[in-house]
């Protein structure tokens, strides 16, 4: 493991501290990935790591991670870290990750071998992270995010995903009113309906599962484009399942053939 740590400049520290702003992330083409498990999954992926930031005193948490000698590693103190990181009690490692170039949507649609998740105007980064984690667990190929959705490079989304975003194809800023007819050429489109629909069940075809906003669900204009609508009935007193809970149930059914 590399033991020679670099000292960040004040300019670098200020830039990293501003990466909680979506506009700054897009301008700089980088985002932060914090935590041992997140960085571990990142190191297994093909995403480019621009640098690692560490608290050397937390070495016991991350010393077993295998870093490339070509990755610069910057040493931060606790005060500097608190201006950048998310965790109240940090594990002492985070990565600066290069944002991937957006792939050609049409080409990916025809080449994606497995199921995909489509998210319409979701705005909670923690939900996005949880959804990405479930999508990877259930073997989904990728996630399409509609326009007006939370940014997948949001630090909270990255942290909540526990590194799953680095093993999925993520396609942001898609106008679903235009894209869904094309998606339906290659996938069986299932829409989640909070009011009515069939029980989730195994589907023999390659599936695109579309879920809506945490508060409002899917609009009728989207639901009417679905090949099938699914609803999860409840017996308890709660009004509805959380979005990640409902998504996990539906994704599990999509894995059955």
PyMOL commands that set and color helices and strands:
alter all, ss='L'
color gray80, all
select helices_A, chain A and resi 10-20+22-28+36-44+56-62+78-82+105-111+125-137+155-160+164-167+176-183+220-223+243-255
alter helices_A, ss='H'
color red, helices_A
select strands_A, chain A and resi 6-7+30-34+49-54+72-75+93-98+116-119+142-146+169-174+188-192+207-211+228-230
alter strands_A, ss='S'
color yellow, strands_A
deselect
rebuild
show_as cartoon
